[in-house]
Amino acid sequence: MSEKAFDYWDFFAADAKRTGSDMYGRLAEGVSGDMEMRELAARAKPGQPHANLLFAAVHFLLLRGAQHPLRDFYPDLNSGYTKAGDLFPPFRDFVRAHRAQLEQLIATRVTNTNEVGRSALLHAGFRALAAEAGEPLNLVEIGPSAGLNLIWDRYGVSYNRDGKAAASIAPDAPLAIQCELRGDKIPPTTTTPQVAKRLGLELNPVDLSNADDRDWLRALMWPDQISRLERLDKAISLFRENKPEIRSGDALALLSGALRDMPENETVCIYHTIAVYQFSRQMKETLHDILTVAGLRRPVWRLSFEAESWEGRCPINLIRYHDGTRDERELGHAHPHGTWLEWTA
């Protein structure tokens, strides 16, 4: 196994603990020193993160009812409780017992997580956009998965500081996202911008009417972060009431057509949240080129929330393409799941 693979698992272990999952951090530490587990995870499709797929595949089988002592270590399967002790030996035993099923899942599935907590960041970002570019907004999401962040304005948000609400948006909404503030600024909480059109472009769309797809979406959630799972289930219920359009296919192939479908005299913005990191360098350059060309006819905006580097910093950037120029500014940075936000704009 290459040094690069070892570095990956070492990074994932540290990053999982940093982002709030001691369970997956400890599992990654175990996998890092186990050649059999690492080679199994490496059966993932090119560009897919090995750890997320291995852990999601195991979680998927457990959610589907697989019986094994490993279940006792998964809080979401035990009303929030977890068995004490080293969970890697039962994890490894489970993997060996279900290797054929896990190989199939790892080789064929993708990590199209739909983290609803990121809508707390979209609320702030789209308010900043509307203040600068005007309403109504016409939005195209790249990599929306099931589309739960396409309906970001259906959710309320509570921006908290030191455990108390510092600002809120629609606190009585059926789903109110909790987001801790860092720094001394408060993100904009003015009237929610009007959205004229919303559209998703997804290579592997999740069909929420399909139980298998729903279980895979839940399996991608980390089992010791139960609040994320509960939030996901509420968002799915809201999404079923009003489903935006999601076009299936390569987002880069579909994007130019999607932009042409948007009104010429209204604000148009494409956005993505922890999705474009899976693009190759060439794909990222192609995305930039498509938006540069589209911006020759009228301003095209881009709201980006992506991991900036292996150090894990995730900035929120607002970018304007117009007349061959690209103007970018950082609005803030946040936890990859939207758990906290530091607004700097």
C-alpha positions as CSV (number, residue, x, y, z in Angstrom):
1,M,0.0,0.0,0.0
2,S,1.4,3.4,-1.0
3,E,2.4,6.1,1.4
4,K,-0.4,8.2,0.0
5,A,-3.1,5.7,1.1
6,F,-1.6,5.6,4.6
7,D,-1.7,9.4,4.7
8,Y,-5.3,9.4,3.6
9,W,-6.5,7.2,6.5
10,D,-4.4,9.1,9.0
11,F,-6.0,12.3,7.7
12,F,-9.5,10.9,7.8
13,A,-9.0,9.7,11.4
14,A,-7.9,13.1,12.6
15,D,-10.5,14.9,10.5
16,A,-13.4,12.7,11.7
17,K,-12.5,13.5,15.3
18,R,-12.1,17.2,14.5
19,T,-15.6,17.3,12.9
20,G,-17.3,15.5,15.8
21,S,-17.2,11.8,15.2
22,D,-14.9,10.0,17.7
23,M,-16.4,6.7,16.5
24,Y,-15.3,7.1,12.9
25,G,-12.0,8.5,14.0
26,R,-11.2,5.4,16.0
27,L,-12.4,3.1,13.2
28,A,-10.2,4.9,10.7
29,E,-7.2,4.5,13.0
30,G,-7.9,0.7,13.1
31,V,-8.3,0.5,9.3
32,S,-5.1,2.5,8.8
33,G,-3.1,-0.4,10.2
34,D,-5.1,-3.2,8.5
35,M,-4.1,-4.0,5.0
36,E,-7.2,-6.2,4.4
37,M,-9.6,-3.4,5.3
38,R,-7.7,-0.8,3.3
39,E,-7.6,-2.9,0.2
40,L,-11.3,-3.6,0.4
41,A,-12.1,0.1,0.7
42,A,-9.8,0.8,-2.3
43,R,-12.3,-1.1,-4.5
44,A,-14.3,2.2,-4.7
45,K,-14.8,4.0,-8.0
46,P,-12.1,6.4,-8.9
47,G,-12.5,9.7,-7.1
48,Q,-14.7,8.3,-4.3
49,P,-13.5,8.6,-0.7
50,H,-12.5,5.2,0.6
51,A,-13.4,5.7,4.2
52,N,-16.8,7.1,3.6
53,L,-17.8,4.2,1.4
54,L,-16.5,1.5,3.6
55,F,-18.1,2.9,6.7
56,A,-21.4,3.7,4.9
57,A,-21.5,0.2,3.4
58,V,-21.2,-1.3,6.9
59,H,-23.8,1.1,8.3
60,F,-26.2,0.3,5.4
61,L,-26.2,-3.4,6.2
62,L,-26.8,-2.7,9.8
63,L,-29.6,-0.4,9.0
64,R,-31.1,-3.1,6.8
65,G,-31.1,-5.5,9.8
66,A,-27.8,-7.4,9.7
67,Q,-27.4,-9.0,13.1
68,H,-24.0,-8.9,14.7
69,P,-22.4,-7.8,18.0
70,L,-21.1,-4.7,16.1
71,R,-24.7,-3.3,16.3
72,D,-24.2,-2.6,20.0
73,F,-21.5,0.1,19.1
74,Y,-23.8,2.1,16.8
75,P,-25.7,4.8,18.8
76,D,-28.3,5.4,16.1
77,L,-29.3,1.7,16.4
78,N,-29.5,1.8,20.2
79,S,-31.4,5.0,21.1
80,G,-28.2,6.9,21.5
81,Y,-26.3,4.4,23.6
82,T,-23.1,2.7,22.6
83,K,-21.2,-0.2,24.1
84,A,-17.9,0.6,25.8
85,G,-14.7,-0.9,24.5
86,D,-12.7,-1.3,21.3
87,L,-15.1,-1.4,18.4
88,F,-12.5,-2.2,15.7
89,P,-12.3,-6.0,16.3
90,P,-16.1,-6.5,16.0
91,F,-16.0,-4.1,13.0
92,R,-13.4,-6.2,11.3
93,D,-15.2,-9.4,12.1
94,F,-18.4,-7.9,10.6
95,V,-16.6,-6.9,7.4
96,R,-15.2,-10.4,7.0
97,A,-18.6,-12.0,7.6
98,H,-20.3,-9.8,5.0
99,R,-17.4,-9.3,2.6
100,A,-19.2,-10.2,-0.6
101,Q,-22.1,-7.7,0.1
102,L,-19.7,-5.0,1.1
103,E,-17.5,-5.4,-2.0
104,Q,-20.6,-4.9,-4.1
105,L,-21.7,-1.8,-2.3
106,I,-18.2,-0.2,-2.2
107,A,-17.6,-0.9,-5.9
108,T,-21.0,0.5,-7.1
109,R,-22.2,3.2,-4.7
110,V,-21.1,6.9,-4.4
111,T,-20.9,9.3,-1.5
112,N,-23.8,11.5,-2.5
113,T,-24.4,12.7,1.0
114,N,-27.2,15.3,1.5
115,E,-26.2,17.3,4.5
116,V,-29.2,19.6,5.4
117,G,-27.2,21.5,7.9
118,R,-25.4,23.3,5.1
119,S,-28.7,25.2,4.4
120,A,-27.9,27.4,7.4
121,L,-24.9,28.6,5.3
122,L,-27.0,28.9,2.1
123,H,-29.5,31.1,4.0
124,A,-26.7,33.6,4.7
125,G,-25.1,33.3,1.4
126,F,-28.2,33.8,-0.7
127,R,-29.1,36.9,1.4
128,A,-25.7,38.3,0.6
129,L,-26.3,37.6,-3.0
130,A,-29.8,39.1,-3.1
131,A,-28.5,42.3,-1.4
132,E,-25.9,42.7,-4.1
133,A,-27.5,41.3,-7.2
134,G,-31.3,41.7,-6.6
135,E,-34.3,39.4,-6.5
136,P,-35.8,37.1,-7.6
137,L,-33.1,34.4,-7.5
138,N,-32.8,31.7,-10.1
139,L,-30.7,28.8,-8.7
140,V,-28.9,25.8,-10.1
141,E,-27.3,23.4,-7.7
142,I,-24.5,21.2,-8.8
143,G,-24.5,17.8,-7.1
144,P,-27.7,18.1,-5.1
145,S,-27.9,14.4,-4.3
146,A,-31.6,14.0,-3.2
147,G,-32.2,17.7,-3.5
148,L,-32.7,18.5,0.1
149,N,-30.6,21.7,-0.1
150,L,-32.6,22.9,-3.1
151,I,-35.4,23.7,-0.6
152,W,-33.1,25.6,1.8
153,D,-35.7,28.3,2.3
154,R,-38.2,25.8,3.7
155,Y,-36.0,25.4,6.8
156,G,-35.6,27.7,9.7
157,V,-32.3,28.5,11.3
158,S,-31.2,29.4,14.8
159,Y,-27.8,31.0,14.9
160,N,-26.5,30.4,18.4
161,R,-23.7,31.9,20.5
162,D,-22.7,30.4,23.8
163,G,-25.7,28.2,23.8
164,K,-28.2,31.0,23.3
165,A,-30.0,32.2,20.1
166,A,-28.1,35.3,18.7
167,A,-30.4,35.5,15.6
168,S,-33.0,33.4,13.9
169,I,-34.8,32.8,10.7
170,A,-38.3,31.3,10.7
171,P,-37.9,29.7,14.1
172,D,-41.3,28.1,13.9
173,A,-40.5,26.2,10.6
174,P,-41.1,22.4,10.7
175,L,-37.3,22.0,10.6
176,A,-35.1,24.6,12.4
177,I,-31.4,24.1,11.9
178,Q,-29.1,24.8,14.8
179,C,-25.9,26.6,13.8
180,E,-23.3,27.9,16.3
181,L,-21.7,31.2,15.5
182,R,-18.0,31.9,15.8
183,G,-16.4,35.3,15.7
184,D,-18.2,38.5,16.5
185,K,-20.3,39.0,13.4
186,I,-23.9,37.8,12.7
187,P,-24.9,36.6,9.2
188,P,-27.7,38.4,7.5
189,T,-31.2,37.4,8.6
190,T,-33.3,39.8,6.6
191,T,-36.4,38.6,4.7
192,T,-35.8,35.4,2.8
193,P,-35.1,36.2,-0.8
194,Q,-37.7,35.2,-3.4
195,V,-36.7,32.2,-5.5
196,A,-38.2,32.2,-9.1
197,K,-36.6,28.9,-10.3
198,R,-34.6,26.2,-8.7
199,L,-32.9,23.3,-10.5
200,G,-30.5,20.5,-9.6
201,L,-27.9,18.8,-11.8
202,E,-27.0,15.4,-10.4
203,L,-25.0,12.5,-11.9
204,N,-26.4,10.0,-9.4
205,P,-29.8,11.4,-8.2
206,V,-31.3,9.8,-5.1
207,D,-34.9,8.6,-5.5
208,L,-36.5,9.3,-2.1
209,S,-39.5,7.1,-3.0
210,N,-37.0,4.1,-3.2
211,A,-36.4,2.5,0.2
212,D,-32.9,1.4,-0.9
213,D,-31.9,4.9,-1.9
214,R,-33.3,6.3,1.4
215,D,-31.4,3.8,3.5
216,W,-28.1,4.5,1.6
217,L,-28.6,8.2,2.2
218,R,-29.1,7.5,5.9
219,A,-26.1,5.2,5.9
220,L,-23.9,8.0,4.7
221,M,-24.7,9.9,8.0
222,W,-22.3,9.2,10.8
223,P,-24.0,6.9,13.4
224,D,-22.8,8.8,16.4
225,Q,-24.3,12.1,15.1
226,I,-27.9,11.3,15.7
227,S,-29.1,14.9,15.3
228,R,-28.0,14.8,11.7
229,L,-30.0,11.6,11.1
230,E,-33.1,13.2,12.7
231,R,-32.7,16.3,10.6
232,L,-32.4,14.3,7.5
233,D,-35.7,12.5,8.1
234,K,-37.5,15.8,8.7
235,A,-36.1,17.2,5.5
236,I,-37.1,14.2,3.5
237,S,-40.7,14.7,4.7
238,L,-40.6,18.4,3.7
239,F,-39.1,17.6,0.3
240,R,-41.8,15.2,-0.6
241,E,-44.4,18.0,-0.3
242,N,-42.8,20.1,-2.9
243,K,-40.2,18.5,-5.2
244,P,-37.9,20.7,-7.3
245,E,-36.7,19.5,-10.7
246,I,-33.5,17.5,-10.7
247,R,-31.9,16.7,-14.1
248,S,-30.0,13.4,-14.2
249,G,-26.6,13.4,-15.9
250,D,-23.2,15.0,-16.0
251,A,-23.5,18.5,-14.4
252,L,-20.9,19.9,-16.7
253,A,-22.7,18.6,-19.8
254,L,-26.0,19.9,-18.5
255,L,-24.9,23.3,-17.1
256,S,-24.9,25.5,-20.2
257,G,-28.4,24.4,-21.1
258,A,-29.6,24.9,-17.6
259,L,-28.2,28.5,-17.6
260,R,-29.9,29.2,-21.0
261,D,-33.2,28.2,-19.4
262,M,-32.9,30.9,-16.8
263,P,-34.5,34.3,-17.3
264,E,-32.1,36.8,-18.9
265,N,-33.1,39.8,-16.8
266,E,-33.0,38.1,-13.3
267,T,-30.3,37.0,-11.0
268,V,-28.8,33.6,-11.8
269,C,-26.6,31.7,-9.4
270,I,-25.1,28.2,-9.5
271,Y,-24.1,26.8,-6.1
272,H,-22.5,23.7,-4.6
273,T,-21.8,22.5,-1.1
274,I,-18.9,20.0,-0.6
275,A,-19.5,18.5,-4.0
276,V,-17.0,19.9,-6.5
277,Y,-14.1,18.5,-4.4
278,Q,-14.8,15.2,-6.3
279,F,-14.1,17.0,-9.6
280,S,-10.7,16.5,-11.3
281,R,-8.6,19.6,-12.0
282,Q,-9.7,19.5,-15.6
283,M,-13.4,19.3,-14.6
284,K,-13.0,22.3,-12.3
285,E,-11.3,24.3,-15.1
286,T,-14.2,23.3,-17.4
287,L,-16.7,24.6,-14.8
288,H,-14.9,27.9,-14.7
289,D,-14.8,28.1,-18.5
290,I,-18.6,27.4,-18.8
291,L,-19.4,30.2,-16.3
292,T,-16.9,32.6,-17.9
293,V,-18.6,32.1,-21.3
294,A,-22.1,32.3,-19.8
295,G,-21.0,35.6,-18.1
296,L,-20.3,37.2,-21.4
297,R,-24.1,37.6,-22.0
298,R,-25.1,38.6,-18.5
299,P,-23.7,38.4,-14.9
300,V,-23.6,34.8,-13.6
301,W,-23.1,34.2,-9.9
302,R,-21.6,31.3,-8.0
303,L,-22.0,30.4,-4.3
304,S,-19.3,27.9,-3.4
305,F,-18.8,26.0,-0.1
306,E,-16.0,23.5,-0.5
307,A,-13.0,22.2,1.4
308,E,-10.1,24.5,0.5
309,S,-7.3,22.1,1.4
310,W,-6.4,18.9,3.2
311,E,-6.3,21.0,6.4
312,G,-10.1,21.0,6.2
313,R,-10.8,24.8,6.0
314,C,-14.2,25.3,4.2
315,P,-14.7,28.8,3.0
316,I,-18.0,30.2,1.7
317,N,-17.2,32.2,-1.5
318,L,-19.4,34.4,-3.6
319,I,-18.1,34.7,-7.2
320,R,-19.3,36.9,-10.0
321,Y,-18.6,36.1,-13.7
322,H,-19.2,39.0,-16.2
323,D,-17.6,40.3,-19.3
324,G,-14.7,37.8,-19.1
325,T,-13.8,38.7,-15.5
326,R,-14.1,36.7,-12.3
327,D,-14.6,38.6,-9.0
328,E,-14.5,36.5,-5.8
329,R,-14.9,37.3,-2.2
330,E,-15.1,35.2,0.9
331,L,-18.2,35.6,3.0
332,G,-17.0,33.3,5.9
333,H,-16.0,29.8,6.7
334,A,-17.8,27.0,8.4
335,H,-17.9,23.4,9.6
336,P,-18.4,21.0,6.7
337,H,-21.7,19.9,8.0
338,G,-22.9,23.4,8.9
339,T,-22.5,22.8,12.6
340,W,-20.8,26.2,13.1
341,L,-20.3,29.3,11.0
342,E,-17.9,32.2,11.2
343,W,-19.3,35.1,9.1
344,T,-16.7,37.6,8.0
345,A,-18.3,39.5,5.2
